[in-house]
Amino acid sequence: MASGTATARIGIDVGGTFTDLVLHDAARDIVHTGKLLTTPDDPSRAIIDGTVRLLEETGLTPADLHSVIHGTTLVTNTIIERTGATVGLLTTEGFRDSIEIGRETRYDLYDLFLETPTTLVPRRRRLEVPERIGADGDVLLPLDEAAVAAAARRLVEEEKVEAIAVAFLHSYRDARHEKRAGAVINALYPALPLSLSAEVAPEIREYERASTACANAYVQPLMARYLDKVEASLIERGFRGNLYIMLSGGGITTVREAKAYPIRLIESGPAAGAMASSFIARMAGLERVVSFDMGGTTAKMCLVEGYEPNHKFDFEAGRVRRFQKGSGLPLKVSVVDMIEIGAGGGSLARVDPASGLMKVGPRSAGAMPGPVCYGRGGTEPAVTDADLVLGRLDPAYFLGGEMKLDPDRVTRAFADRISAKIGVDAEQAALGVQRIVDETMAAATRMHLAEKGKDPRRFTMIAFGGAGPVHAWNLARLLKMRRVVVPLGAGVASALGFLVAPPATDMVRSHVARLERLDWDAVSALFAEMAAEGRALLTEAGAVEDTISFRPVAEMRHVGQGFEIPVPLPSMSLSAADLPMIREAFFAAYRDRFERSMEDSPIEALSWRLACAAPGQHVDLGGAVKTKPGAGGAVPRATRRVLFEGAGWQDCPVYDRYVLAPGAAFAGPALVEERESTCVVGPGSKVHIDRFLNLVMDLE
């Protein structure tokens, strides 16, 4: 546990190309950032190396660290790459194949050779157990505990499984059979990781609940080993504080909870960027924001409205077709609602041999070998290479000069790989790469916003990530957005998200009934149970108990509909007197989603959710300024030629981000450099620095 005098915290985001770190110590007024290449063979190495380096640069010791907050893409990568544990599944007798049958729907009606996502548990490792609980919670057939023991022995001793999932019919309504089966398995194999569907995803819908339990078991052993290794490595170097983990929904949790339910970390890393955007939006008073996070491997877009990122409670992992809904494994987890595409600084450009057209991504150079300009063995030009050719990056100031880039190597790579095949010079090829990647991101953002009925012209973009500020101006121009905000330390803003994210979690229980037939006492009891569980978890994660707030929501629909919508509730203690208010809240949410309502149609509730959260901590980014800001003016430190589409080569003043004080203003074209990123200001744009040290760019 952290000592009473330890006040420093470090946020660590492990990406596909770079590992970003932000250290904050409010007591000493320190904000210090770090960025180093990820170590794909062992991500914990970059975590430890970066932490040690930040402590050395700030003169702190491991004993000064109160906590380390970490997010990782390990869970989602494990499912995509199918490198998880050997898993067995116990199901209700007669339902062995439901996880493979799924919903019996086709995500593409016209593809005769449709490829479906492979289940994580093959049929030979799915065993049936005699038992049955009805939809009302009554026991129709008692659990055969001898059959459970026999099935567990077969899975462990014959199939050599490393984890077991248990998913019985209607366990969301009554989990007694699953819990008893878990006790039988634990008695036989105490160290075997076990996932009960009623604990992992206590919600209606058998297929999704079973799929989530299997995915949790699939990543459980690997995640436990990884977290144990990170924790042990920190302790070995003198760390005595707390290690916390970012959840997919944007909250932080304990290592214990992360080991038990690692599937809840599936969007752990990307969620941090959305939390950073929410923090910056609240600080600057921006109520409608598109969060744009472009790193080395992917770009993530998320809506932030009312200073909160949009959330959803289902997710598809390992899609066969990246943007095709229904082509992945369904998971019932709380996640920040964002779109993620293979368009990062490391996205590789190539000429398609069949069509002769240039394509960019989703394949990425990653950290090893990285883009050609890194000089680490890369031979295929990437987006970062194109940015270098176009003058957007300074080859001598990448990572503050720590990492030198090689322009000559990049020019040769473009000549050999692109120019020779499509008959253009390296500059035009690089401009083509930029055009393709920006149009790809713009199309994905338009689709994401259109699905929610939103117009991008009404939103402000907050751009960050190593490559985000480089591409933000052109992306905003394509989306017809008028304002871009780039925070100080934009290149590591995702790591900042870990430090400002609140201790938070989402609880859920299913209780299905028409509104007029609801057992209000039962619903209130569910909320009381969830509140107690959430309070215990958040206090363990460092929250002060009397600061924890609760937000109850019901998932409701008209009777006969297939899907439900979230509806805010007036309180956790409900009665029949609240029925008119709940009905009106449902109609309002329905009209907001579908622009119509059917007030004569009966309504039913399926699931009851409780968002539990404590306040996050504030980080004053002014502590990150290493050089004393000027008196409000903007004096460039150099000039560099940059190629803009439609405007040709332009002489651009280059400004030092760390000496731009609030009130500083200038016009584009220009470049603004900081250690971890460069902001490109296009022709005709106007820039000023606000009182929070954000760079605010207004497009013409």
C-alpha angles and dihedrals in degrees: 000000000000117000120243092253096050109104107153121103131191126204115202126193116187109202132179092262109015137027110219125203135187122186119199127184112172093185091060096032092239129151112170128173135204137184128185137159115279117246102226095189090058116005091190090070092065090045093055095040091050093047093049091048094050091050092050093048092051097041092241129133130220088257088064091062115101094182147347118216116199138184128190143186090211094110097052092041090052092054094043093048093039093230098134134114129298101260134196126200130208115201139172112281109272096024102081094120101040091099089059097039090053115169093332090237130130118227088207114034095192102048107100091189096048114174114216126200112269113243117245091229117052118218096258090061094049109090130183127228125196108247138107136191118184128231089260093055097255117139107244096172124015119238114266099223093184089058090050091053092046092049092048092051091049093050095047101037102034104025095033093222119185096203139014131217122200119202117169126178115274093358088142086069096044122003099188095110094047092048092049091048088050090052091051092050093046091052090055099039111017095177096048113112110242131193120194112196092217089060099038096046113000093189139116118264114078098212096052093043093051092045091053093049091050092048090049091052090045094060099029100092094044093047092048091053092047095049092044089053094049092047093046092048091052092047090048088060094050102270111151099168133095127286113214129184130216116240123218089249093060100260128111126240142178128277089244092058092043091055092049096047108020092157086075087068095059092115094027098128099042091046090065092064091054090051090051090051091049090052093049092045092052092046092050096038095244109154099179115046140160108210110215115190114175115177134163097288110021144012120228127198124190136170116237112192125173088005092297128101117238114260135202132186103220132058139181119223128196098011116199087215111033099222099027112107112222096029096099141061110283117232129186101218135126110254138166104258106242141136118238123195135179095254112116138129089275096049107128126234122216142160112246107233093211099052101020089229126132116246132187126206160310087141110079136202089222120189093311119075090353126185118333092255092063089070092222098123102286114145103173116079116244135193091269089055090053091049089053093051091049091054096248094121130051108227090209097048104046107135087004092304094307093112117042118210125216112225094178093056089050093050090053092048092052091046093051101036104033116007097051091053101046102027103243132116124256094262094054091044090053090048088052091053090052092047093050096047093045093047090048091053092044092051092049092048093049090051093047092051095041091055087059095043093248130143113218091212089070093056137079118225120229106199127195143137123092093288100026099089090044092061102026098093094053093041091051089048091053090049091046090238115157104206137042124188119200115188124217108268090025093161091065100029092121089063088051087057090066091057096049097039114108126236095261143152139176122231125196139184129175121227112160121205143122112267094244091052099045121134096228094189090055092050092048089049090053091053091047090052092048093046092053091048093047093047092052092048095048095047087053087052091056103269122142106241099227091051094060114111129196130213115191121205133177124209105222141169142170112275109269096027120121101221137037138219129221115255123189115235128216095234146339092253105068135180139172088272088069093057098096091049092048091049091052091048089053093050091048092051091045093051091048090054102037104015091235140070136207103208096175094056116095118250130219132191121219110174136019119213132193122196108205119192144158123205117280122230125261121239119199104213091198087085088069093066107106096183126052107257119242125252094273101291128113115228117176118228096206145349128244133182114240128186114227123187109252094007102062124212114348130189103236126193111230116221128198106236093209096061097048107107127196109287096030110136139181141152133246151290090070144121126229115198132199130164099269103030148010125228115215114210111198128219114287095019123126124215135196133170113235126213091269090057092251116148105233115199120192114197121216 
